[in-house]
Amino acid sequence: MNNIDYVETRPRFHDHVYYSKDLDDSELADLPVLGILHFTFQPGVDVSHPQQCPATVLWKKSLKYVSTIPGFERLFWSPVNDNDASSCQQVVVLIQWKGVCGWRHFQISLGFSMMLGYITEASNRCIQHTLPPEIPRSCYLELVSFRFPDGKTNFKAEWDSTFSLFNGGALAVAGLLHASGEWLERDIDTEDYFFAGLLFWNSGTGFGNRSILAGHIASLVENGSSTVSVYTSELRFVSVDDASILQSSDSFTGCEISKIRHAAFQKPVHPRYSLDEDISPGFKDIYHKKSMSMARIKPP
């Protein structure tokens, strides 16, 4: 996880930091990128609760904004299942980018910075991957992270072969809709290698029939020095032309507007990314910097 007060690392792809001109190379520019984001919110914040204003509205505005960035294809998000009712809400976001260019635009954009006042921890990582179009709009995600401190192995081949052993009928019974995975892009040369496994489960069965494949998944777990699994609630879907993210009912009428001084609440805003935003030398979005500073001073 990255501490939001000081982000020490910069997102990289194929060992190039996001603002590197080396990513303009034609062999890299067209590679698909799947962003994997993980947020932990402050106590009491629930962005999935329709009545929790203003956090929920800012979250929807952030989703809408991200969907307008050129190169965006689709997005899945959901809170993480946690049996501890006293714990802070965590949310996983998967963003499919058509190519590296879209992912780079996201890195220099406002992104989810409207939420910074509510976030305690954030992770912004990616893999070179394209999710298949047949993944339904509603399903459950199991995100498995395998750590390999001694470098890359042939684990991806083992992962792929494990799930290719099952025929469609066995997978259907288990409720597994799709399994894929890829090596996580490293943001620091000295960090360990991680493999991100993505398991999409049928919303009708959830994780109830996971036991059918549990033994095979367990055999994979033995390969890494440490493994962390995250289970989400039902995924929510956002497409590039999804007009339903922000409804007319998503107003601030239920909030005490007079007490909210954050600029995001001063007037109606239609969140949209602009390629014409001022960018200072060094490929840094000056509006992004100002917004982050404001959000850190005091949440809305």
N, C-alpha and C positions, 0 to 999 in steps of 0.2 A: 504494500500500500504506500501511496505517496501522501505525505503531510501537506495540506493545502496552504499552510503558512509559508512554506518555502519548498518549491519543487526543484529538487536537486538534479533530476534527470530530465532529458528531453526525448520525446518519442522518436524512435528510429525505425527504418525499414531497410532490410538488407544491409545493415551496418551503417546506413547513412542517416544523419539527423534530418528531421522533416523539412528544414529549409535549405538543405544542401542542393546545389545545382546538379550534382551527380544523379539525382532522382529524375532529372529531365531526360536522361538517356532513354531512347525508345524501347530498349529491352526491359526496362523497369517500369516505365510510365504506364504501360497497359496491363500490368499485373493486378489482379483483384486483391482487395484488402478487406478483411473483416475486423472491425474494431470491437474490442472486448473491454467494456467499462464496468467498474464496480464502485458504487457509492455507498458510504455509510453516513446516515443523517443524525442530526442532533436528537437527544431524547425528546419524545413527544411528536416528532415530525412524521407524517404519514402521507406521502405524495399520491398514494392510491385511493385515499379517502376523499370522496367528492365534496364533503362539507368542510374540509380543512383548507381554509383560505387564509393567507394568500399563497401558501406553499404549493398547493395542488395546481393553482392557476399558473404560477411561474413555471412549474414543471411542464405543463401542457404547452406553454409558450416556448419553452426550450426545445421540446420535441418538434414543434411546428417549425421553429427556426432551423434546426438541424436538417429537417427534411427539404429545405429550400436550397441547400448548398449544392452547387453543380457536382455531379458525380454520385450523388446519393441515390441508392436504389430502394432500400427498405430497412426497417428497423424493428427489432423485437425488444421488449423490456418487461420486467416483472420483479416484484419484491421477492427476496429470498425467504424461503420457509424457515422459521425459527421457532422452536417450541418454548423458548424462554420469552415470556410475555413482557418481561422488564427490559429486554435488550433493545438497542436502537435499530430502526429499520435499515435494511440493506437492499439495494436495487442493482440488478445486473442489466446491462444494455448491450445488445449486439447490433452493430451498424454495418450494413453491407455497402461497400464503395465499389463502383464499377472499375476504378483504377486508382493508382497512387495519387493522381492529381486531386481527386475529390477528398481523399484522406488528408492531404496536405492543406487544402482549403479549410478543412475542419480544425486542424491544429492551430491555425492562425486566426480563426474566427472566434466569436463570443462563445460558441459551443454551449456548454451548460453553466457558464460562469454566472448567470442570473441566480443560480442556486447556491453559490459559494457561501452565503451567509448561513445556510442550513446544513452544510456538509462538514463532517469532521474528518473523513478520510476519502481519498479518491484514487482509483487506479485506472490508467489510460494506456492499454496495451493493444497489440494487434497481431494478426497472423495473415499469411498469404493464403487466402481461401475464398471460395465462392459457395454459399449455401445453395442447395438445389431449390428450384422454384416450387417443387411439390410439397415443401413443408407447409402444413396448414397454418392458418392465422391464429389458431388457438391450440396450444399444446403445452407440455411441461418441459423444462430444460434441466438436465443434469450436467453441470460443468465440472469436469474432473481435471485437476492440475497434477502432473507428474514431474517431480524434480530429479534432475540428473547432474550432480556436481562434477562428475568426471568427463563431461562432454556428451555430444550427441551419440546415440547408438542406432541400431536398426529398429528402434521401438515403433516408429511409424508403420513399418512393414508388418510388424507383429500386431499392431492395433487394427490395421486394415484387414489382415487375414483372419483375425478373430471373428469379426462381424460378417465377413464374406462366407464363413462356414455355414451360416444359418440360411435356410431358404425363406422365401416370403411368408410361408405359413407359420413357421416358428416365430418369426419376428412379430407377426400379427398377433399371435397368441400372447406373447410377452408384452405387446403394446408399444414396442420400440418402432418409431416411425423412420428414424434416420440416425446414423452414427457416423461421425467424421471427426477429424482432428488434424492438428498441424503443430509444428514447433513454433513456440512463441518468439516473436522478434525480440532480441536483446537490446535494451536501452543503454546498458553499460557493458563494456568489454569483459569486466571481471565477474559479472554475475553468473550464476549457474544457469544451465539450460533447463527449460521447462517445456513440457508438451501439454497442449490444451486439448482435451477430449470433449466433444459436444454430443450429447445424447438427447434426442428429442422424443418424448413419450406421449402417447395418445392421451388426450384430455379426458376421455371416457374412463380410462383405467388408472391414469396418473402413474404413480410409482408402485401401484399395488401388485403388479405381476413382475416386478423387477427380479424377484427371486429366481425366475426361470433362467435368467442370464447371469445371475449373481456369481456363480462359480467361475464363469469365463472372465467376467470383469475383475474378479478377485485375482485371477492368475496374472492379469495385466498389472494390477496394483503392486504385485511383488517385484516388478521390474524397477520401479523408482525407489530412491532413497527415502522419499516422503511423498504422500499423496493427500490432496485435499479435495473433497467433493462438496459442491454447492447445489442445492435443490431449490428450484423456484416455484412460485405459484403459477397459475396459468399465464402464459405469455400474452402480452398485448402487442398488436401489430400496427405499424405505421408505414404507409407507402408514400411514394413521391407525390401523389396527387390526392392524398387522404385529407379531405376537407373536414372530417369529423373530429379531428383532434381538438379544435377549439369550437365550442358550440356557443350560441348566443347567450346561453345561460351561464357561461363561464365569465361572469362579471364579478365585481367586488362589492356588490350590494350588501352582502352579508358581513363585510368587514368594516371596521372603523377607519374609513379612509383618512379622516383628519389626522390620525395618529401615524399614518404611513408616509414617510418623507422620501422614500427611495424613488429615484427617477422613473423606474419601471411602472409606477402606479400613478404618475401625475397626469397621464392622458392616454387615450386608447392607442394601442400600438399593434401593428400587424407585423409580427416577427418575420423577417426575410433577410437572407444573406445577400450582400451586394458586392460584386467584384470591384466596384469603384470606391470601396472604403479606403481611407487614407492609410498608407503603410509607410512607416518610418524606415530609415536605413537599417539593414540587418533583418529585413523580412519580418518585422514585428508589427502587429496591428495595434495602433495607439489607442483605439477605442476599446479594445480588449483590455489593455493595461488599466485604463481609467475605470472600466466597469469592475474589474477585479478589486481594485483599491476601494471603491465605494462599497462593494458587497462585504468586504472584510471588516470595514469600520463598524457596520451594524446591519444585521439582517432586516428585511422589510417587516 
